[in-house]
Amino acid sequence: MIPYLCPELPEKQKDALSYLVKAPLVYTHVLLSNWTSFANLGIHHVVAPGAYHTYAALDFPVSLGSVPIPQ
């Protein structure tokens, strides 16, 4: 798209832009009923390069009030 929007780009740069690699960006949210195993290990986030989920982190605690959590 960029070469069409910026026709003044040098040909070498236009060619380089045609080789862009596209990868999906996936966000997954999971509700944990018991997160204390993470706390016991002192872990807030996990980085796993090459895995399907490359970064996993605990968010700030959220109060759901009296909403029942399915077991």
Secondary structure, DSSP 8 states (H G I E B T S, - for coil): -HHHH-TTS-HHHHHHHTT-------------S--HHHHHHT-SEEE-TTSSS-EEE-------TT-----
